Amino acid sequence: MSSHVSSHVSLSQLAPDYIRAISPYVPGKPISELAREMGLNEADILKLASNENPLGMSPKARAAVTRVIDDIALYPDGNGFALKQALSRRLGPGMDSFVLGNGSNDVLELVTRAFLAPGFSGVFAQYAFAVYPLAIQSIGARCIQVPARDFGHDLAAMADAIADDTRIVFLANPNNPTGTFHSGDTIESFLDLIPEDVIVVLDEAYNEYLAPAQRYDAIAWLQRFPNLVITRTFSKIYGLAGLRIGYAVAHPDVADMMNRVRAPFNANSLALAAAEAALDDEKFLQRSYEVNRAGMTQIVRGLEALGLQHIPSAGNFVAFKVGDGAGVNQRLLKQGVIVRPIGGYGMPEWLRVTIATEPENTRFLDALAVALKA
């Protein structure tokens, strides 16, 4: 006689407690979903929720994808040789310092899988990227959340929060969703405070949006701080979010451990080709940067004209305070404008908007004025 699980037993109980305790990451609302919900035409919807590049993908990346698409029946290069070689040429460290991922999100999880386990802890800041606690929890390790300072990382408090069982500290610069930024000197001083047996993950997903005066060379620090892991992505300024490709730069010993837990073929062939080509598209990169700078000025002026507080941002997005975040968000959705509610970050009065092109920014500001009146 076949045995069946009793109807009284919940299969979810078979998962470890620390998995059942996870609240899944909630991404920005897709255009297709809003179209279905509100009966809107997809072409009329403006998505400013996920910090994507409003210019789309680099033309060089598009050409590279077209070239390799006929080989889609073949597995990609599991080692990502050509992309690692291009990254090594551009950034300096040897190819054995790079770890490729299915977006930088994947790379953040690889660090935790390689260096955390039940009985250890990871440190991160309040209002920092939601994936840090998710990655720590999914391993069964302990989360240490450090209260924010002015919506950003309180680095001194984070250094103090490191416990005997801490193996990883996550630091986002610029930070998402608040856009706060620490100078290179400040971060270098922070690294000096961290024990050598604690990995510091410096998440630089928005690094390319920094103004020239803000830029610093974190990769040069790897010589002094072998416990540093720098993560970057092609999802933001490079415009390849849909292809999911990111990378880490680390000491070869650290990269080796991360590569041991990396899934085979975690970077697909279209992504590898597109990322390699996008790296060399300086013209597209510069235009994306300039559109973002101009758009940031436009949005900030518009928010100020509406009498709204915002958090100064070094990324391609800005968080602003509306009081009733859920209500204003809903009224924006009815107008076909998708922004990001950040109540899940403990900021229910705030919304986050991605900087777009001038006409798109204007449409957002006009829709926001309507949403605020209701």
N, C-alpha and C positions, 0 to 999 in steps of 0.2 A: 504494500500500500504506500502510495506516495505521501510524503509528509509536507504539509504546507505551513507557512508561518501563520501563527494564530492572528486572527483579525484584531486582537487586542494589542499586538506588538507593533509599534511604529518602527518602520525600517530606518527612519532617521536616527533612532536610538542606537543603531549599529555604528554610527560615526562617532569619533572621539568628541568629548565635551567641547574642546577648543574649536572644532570645526562647526559644531551646532551653534556656537556663540557668535559666529561671523555674520555681520550684516553685509550682503554683497554690495560691491561697488555699483553705483547708479550712474551710467553714462549720460551725456547730453541727449535730449530727445531727438530722434531721427526725423527728418523732413517727412518721410512716408507715413510715420505714425501720427504726426500732427495733421497731415492731410486727411487721413482716415477719421480721426477723432472729430475734427471741426468741419469736415466736408469742404476743405479748401483745395485749390489747385496747387500741386507740388511746385510748379514753376513760380508761383507767387509767394512762396514761403522764404523767409530770410532766416538762415540758421547762424546765430552768433553765440553758440553755447559751448563749443569744444575747442576754441583757440586754433582753428584751422587757418591756413593761408588763403585769404580771399582771392589771390591771383591764381590759385590752382597749383599745378605742378610745374616744375622747371621744364622748358622746352627740350633741353638736352636729355632730361630723364624720360620724357615722353618718347623721344626718338629711340632711346636705349631699350625701352620696354617693347616697342614695335619690332626691334631687331631680334629680340630673344623669344618672342611669343611662339614662334614655330617649334621651339624646343620644349614646350610646356609638358610634353609627355615624359620627359626625362627628369630624374631627380636633380635638384640643385647641387652645387658644390657645397658639401656639408661643412667644409672648412672656411668657405667664403674667401678664398685666397685673393682674388682680384680686388675685392673691397677692402680687405685688411691691408693689402699692399698700398692701395690708394690712401687709406687713412694713415698708414705708417709714413708715407712720403710727405703727406700734408702736415701731420702733427708731431712727428719726430720719433716716438718710441717704436721699438721693433714690433714685428707682426705678432710675436708671442705675448704682447701686452694687451691685445684686443680680444674682446668677447662680443660676438654679434647676438642680437636678440630679435624676437618678434615684437618690435617696438621696444623703447627703453623700459617699459613696464615689465617685460619678460626678464630683462637684465636685472632689474631691482629684485625680482623674485629669485633669480639665480644666486644673487649674493646671499640672501637669507637661507636658501636651501644649502648652500655650501658652508655657511659659518654659524648658523643657529640650530638649536635643537631644544626640546623640552628641558627646562632647567636653566636656560640662558635667557637674557633679556636684550631688547633693542630700544634705543632712545630716539624720540622724534618730538617735534614741536606741535603744540596746539595750532590749529588752522593750517597745518602742512598737508601735502598731498595725501589723499585718503588711502592710497595703496600701501603706504609704509606700515600702518597698523595691521592692514589686511595680510600683508606678506608675513609679518611677525607672528600673527595669530595662527596663520595656516600651518606653521611649523610646530605650534604648541609652545612657543616661547612667550615670555612675559613682555607686555607693552609698558614702557615708561614714557608717559606724555608730559612734556614740560610746558607750563603755561607760557603763552605768547607775551611779547612785549611790543606794544603798538602794532598789533596784528602780524608781527614778524617773529623770527627766531631770537630768543634770549640766549645768546651763545654762552655767556658765563654760567647761567643756570643749567644749560644743557650739559656743560662740562661737569658741573657739580652733581648732576643727576646720575652720572655713570656709576653703576654698582659693581660689586665684585664679579657678578655673573653677566655683565654687559659684554656683548661681542660686536654689536653694530650700533652706529649712530647715523641717522639719516638727516641730511641737510640739503634743502632745496634753495638754489640761488640763480635767478630770481625765484621766489616762492609762488606756488600755485595753491589756492586761488586768490591770495591777497596781493601778489605782485611786489612784495617787499624785497629789498636788496641789501646785501652786505658787501662792502668793498673787499677787494682782494687782500689788502693788508689785515683787515679784521678777521677774515677766514684763516689766513696764514697764522695769525696769533692764536686762533682757536685750535688749530691743528697741533700747535706746540703744547697745548694743555692735555691732549688726549693720550692715554697710555698706548704703548706700541702694540699691545695685543688686542686692541679694539679697532675694528674696521670703520673708517669714516666714509660713508657714501655721499658724495657731492653730486647732487642731481642738477645738471645744467641743461635741462630740456629747452629753456628759453634763452640760453647763452648768446645766441646770435642776434638777439634783439637789443642787447646792451649798447648804450651810446659809447663812442670811442673813449671818452673820459672814464667810463666805468669798467672797461675791459681789463682783464688780468689773465695771466697764463697759468691756470691750475695744473696743466700737464707738466710744467717745469718742476712743480712741487713733488712729483713722484720720486725724484732722486732722493729727496730729504725725508719723505713720508711714505715708506713702502706700504703702510696700512691704509693709504688713500685709494678709493675707487671713484672714478669720475664717470658719470653716465650721461649720454647725450642721445638725441633722437633725430630722425629725418621727418618726423610727423608735423613739425611746426613750421619753421621758416622755409624748409625745403619742399613742403607741400605734398608729402607722401604718406599722410596719415592712413589712408586706405590700404596701403601695401604693408604696413606694420614692419618697420625696420629701425632698430636703434643699436647702440653699442656701449660698451664700457671700456675704459682705458685703466689699466691697473699694473701693479708689479707682476712680472711673469708667473711667480708662484701663486699669487691670488687668482690671476686669470686662469691658470691651470685648474685650480679647484672649481672655479665657476664652470669651466668647459666640461668638467667631469659630470656635472649634474644637468648640463644643457641637453635638451631634446635633440635627437638627430634631425637635421634639415629644418631647424627652427626659423631659418631665414629663407624665403622662397626665391626662385630664380629671377622673377620680375623685380622683386624688391632689391636684390643684390645688384642687378644691372642698373636700376633707376638710381639707387643711392650713390653708386660709383660715379655715374654721369652728373648727378646733382651737385656732388662735391666740387666739381670744376666749373659750375655755372655761376661765375662771379657776378655777371650782369643781372641775372635773376635774383640772386641773393641781395644785391645792393638795392634793386628796385623794391623788393619785398620789405627791406628795412626802411626805405624812405616812405613807402605807402603807410607803414605802421607808425612811423614818427608823426607824419602829417595827420593821420587818423586819430592818434592819441590826443593830439592838441585839439582837434575838432570835437572829439567826444568829451574831453575834460571841460572845455569851454561850454559845451551844451549842458553838461551836468550842473556846472556852476550857475548857468543861466536859469536852470530849473530849481536852484536852491538846494541841491543835493550834495551831501558829503561823499567824497570818494577817497580811496586809499591810493596814494601815488604809486604807480606801477612801473616796473622796469621790463615787463613782458609785452605780450601782444593782446592784453586784456586789461580790464579795470573793474574793480569791485566798488559798488556804490550803495548807499543806504537809502531805502525807501520806506522803512517802517513795516508795512505789511508785505513782506517779500512774496508770500504765496499768492496773495490777491493781485498784486501788480503783475506778477509773472503770468497769472491766468489771463489777465486783460491784455497783455502783450501777445499771448498765444492766440487769442481770438482775432487779433489783427495780423496773424501770420508771421510774428516775429518771435524766434526762439532764443532766449538768453538762458543763463544757468542759475537756478536757485541754489544757494549754498547753505540752506538750513541744515543739511546733513553734516556740515562742518561746524555746527553750533553757531551759525550766523543767520538766524531766520529773518532778520530785518534787512539783509543785504542780497543783492543780485550781482552776478558777474557777466560782463559783456565782452565778446571778442571784438577787437578793432578790425574794421573791414575797409572797403573802398569809400570814397567820399559820398557818393549817392546812397550807399547802403547805410553808412553812419547817419546820414540825414534822415533816412526812413526810420531808423531805430529811434532817434531823438524825437521825431514827430510822434511816433507810436507811444513812446514813453510819456510824453506830455499828455496824450489822451488817457493813457492808463492811470496816470496820477490823479486825474480829475474825477474819475469814476468813484 
